[in-house]
Amino acid sequence: MSVTAVPLRPIQQGSVRRFWLAIILLAAVAVVLAWAGNRQFGRSQSGVRYQMLVEGTGASPTKDDFALIAYKGTLPDGTVFDENPGAGLELARLVPGFTEAVTHLKKGGKLRAWIPAELAYGEHPPEGGVIPPNSPLIFEIKLMEFKTRAEIEEQQRMMQLQQMLQQQQQGGGAPQMPHGAEGLPQGVQ
C-alpha cells in the first residue's frame, strides 16, 4: 500500500501575522458595530438628526408643554454658546429644531441633536453672540420633567387663590377676583 505524498508550499513570511491582524481587526469592527447598534440614531422628517443616549420613561412632551431641561449647545467646531443645568422653558417659544428634539425625549431621557440652520436661528442669530448666520447647532439635552399647559394654568390659579385667602386672613380686605376664577363655589371667592 502506497501513500501519495502531496507537497505543500511553504508559508510566506508574515502570512500568519497578517492572518491574526485581520482576525483582530474584524473583532474590533464587530465590537464597534455592536456598540453603535445600542445607540439609537434617528432623523425627523424636518431634518433634525438625533442620537438617543438615555431612553427615559413615561410619556413625551408636546410642543405646547413646559419642560425642565438641562442642555449644552455647541457649534460644529465645538464652541459652547449656551449651557444650563436646569432651565424651565416653554417649548413653543424655542427654535423649532430644539423643540422638536425635546419632543423625542421621555422623562429622564437624554439625547444629542444636530439641528440644521433653517430649524435653528437661520440668517438671524442672536445679536452679540458667537453663533454665526446659517450655522447648524448641536445640543445635548436631558429632559428632567415636563407639564402640560393645562397643568401649569391650574397651578397658577391655585397659587392666586392661596394668595387671596392669605390676604383675606391678614385683613387686607376683599381682593379682586383673579382672571379665570369665575365659577368657583360660593365662600371660596
C-alpha atoms as one frame of an Amber mdcrd trajectory, in Angstrom:
protein
   0.000   0.000   0.000   1.441   3.268  -1.005   0.504   6.731   0.075   0.693
   9.548  -2.357   2.508  12.485  -0.895   1.315  15.952  -1.818   3.967  18.584
  -1.496   2.881  21.689   0.426   4.149  25.062  -0.469   5.962  26.852   2.286
   4.040  29.655   4.007   5.291  33.098   3.076   6.976  35.004   5.793   4.483
  37.286   7.669   1.345  35.470   6.406   0.408  34.162   9.843   0.890  37.609
  11.357  -1.381  39.188   8.694  -3.970  36.482   9.297  -4.136  37.246  13.042
  -4.179  41.009  12.433  -7.153  40.521  10.101  -8.949  38.448  12.776  -8.279
  41.133  15.419  -9.453  43.883  13.043 -12.682  42.014  12.295 -13.317  41.512
  16.020 -12.742  45.239  16.676 -15.141  46.227  13.888 -17.752  43.832  15.311
 -17.409  45.407  18.763 -17.767  48.941  17.355 -20.828  47.968  15.309 -22.415
  46.282  18.315 -21.782  49.380  20.437 -23.153  51.710  17.756 -26.187  49.475
  17.354 -27.038  50.038  21.004 -27.062  53.813  20.486 -30.299  54.826  18.797
 -29.954  57.249  15.919 -32.908  58.946  14.304 -33.860  61.629  11.831 -37.110
  63.548  11.788 -38.985  64.480   8.630 -37.910  68.109   9.073 -34.215  67.166
   9.165 -33.310  67.139  12.875 -30.899  64.262  13.498 -30.573  62.833  16.984
 -28.810  60.139  18.959 -30.657  58.753  21.972 -28.132  58.500  24.815 -30.563
  57.552  27.615 -34.063  56.323  26.781 -36.088  57.711  29.713 -39.532  56.530
  30.844 -43.135  57.580  30.514 -44.701  59.989  28.071 -43.022  62.565  25.854
 -43.815  66.295  25.899 -45.563  68.068  23.047 -44.526  71.388  21.530 -47.171
  73.123  23.676 -45.775  71.875  27.009 -43.398  73.389  29.560 -40.225  71.436
  30.287 -37.449  71.421  32.863 -34.331  70.517  30.916 -30.558  70.533  31.185
 -28.779  71.363  27.960 -25.498  72.303  26.346 -25.409  73.992  22.942 -22.326
  73.921  20.724 -21.335  74.993  17.242 -19.972  72.417  14.777 -16.407  73.451
  15.749 -17.116  72.608  19.414 -17.569  76.195  20.678 -20.082  76.203  23.561
 -22.580  79.035  23.053 -25.078  78.195  25.807 -25.362  75.804  28.738 -27.870
  75.412  31.563 -28.068  72.618  34.179 -31.792  73.150  34.794 -33.959  75.542
  32.788 -37.735  75.722  32.827 -38.741  76.506  29.253 -41.945  76.922  27.282
 -41.232  74.678  24.294 -43.395  76.699  21.890 -41.099  79.733  22.332 -37.838
  77.984  21.354 -36.202  77.478  17.971 -38.207  74.810  16.103 -35.391  72.257
  15.903 -34.738  72.388  19.649 -38.447  71.980  20.427 -38.661  69.044  18.048
 -35.640  67.361  19.649 -37.174  67.684  23.139 -40.407  66.035  21.937 -38.415
  62.862  21.175 -37.441  62.545  24.864 -39.190  60.895  27.784 -38.709  61.894
  31.437 -35.123  61.169  32.446 -34.088  60.738  28.802 -31.041  62.319  27.203
 -30.126  62.859  23.565 -27.690  64.633  21.276 -29.352  66.597  18.458 -27.940
  68.062  15.249 -30.201  70.922  14.206 -29.909  72.332  10.676 -29.571  76.120
  10.383 -33.065  76.584   8.961 -34.545  74.987  12.113 -32.222  76.964  14.399
 -31.572  80.708  14.005 -31.027  80.719  10.224 -29.764  84.041   8.894 -30.648
  85.919  12.104 -28.772  84.573  15.144 -28.987  86.444  18.473 -27.040  89.699
  18.341 -23.795  89.814  20.280 -23.498  86.039  20.450 -20.987  83.632  18.960
 -23.465  81.896  16.631 -22.736  82.847  13.018 -25.580  83.217  10.487 -26.780
  79.973   8.880 -24.956  77.779  11.389 -26.201  74.329  12.325 -26.313  73.732
  16.083 -25.548  70.702  18.233 -27.316  70.203  21.561 -27.040  67.669  24.318
 -30.424  67.718  26.071 -31.760  65.953  29.175 -35.475  66.087  29.982 -35.931
  66.181  33.751 -39.654  66.969  33.939 -42.485  68.450  31.895 -46.013  69.695
  32.454 -48.844  70.434  30.080 -50.160  73.955  29.598 -53.373  72.960  31.445
 -51.360  71.737  34.459 -49.376  74.997  34.586 -52.534  77.135  34.317 -54.187
  75.126  37.091 -51.148  75.597  39.347 -51.210  79.345  38.668 -54.935  79.547
  39.551 -54.321  77.646  42.789 -51.461  79.979  43.737 -53.657  83.029  43.075
 -56.411  81.581  45.253 -53.927  80.893  48.053 -52.662  84.481  47.855 -56.236
  85.809  48.005 -57.035  83.692  51.048 -53.849  84.823  52.798 -54.715  88.473
  52.106 -58.216  87.993  53.483 -56.894  86.287  56.611 -54.422  89.124  57.174
 -57.222  91.686  56.956 -56.243  93.010  53.572 -59.873  93.398  52.572 -61.617
  91.697  49.738 -59.239  91.486  46.809 -60.408  91.450  43.216 -61.295  88.130
  41.641 -58.327  86.760  39.611 -58.840  86.150  35.921 -60.125  82.638  35.378
 -61.506  82.147  38.904 -65.139  82.737  37.922 -67.332  79.787  38.643 -65.710
  78.871  41.957 -68.049  77.634  44.678 -69.530  80.291  46.946 -67.481  81.002
  50.014 -64.166  80.380  48.191 -64.350  83.665  46.314
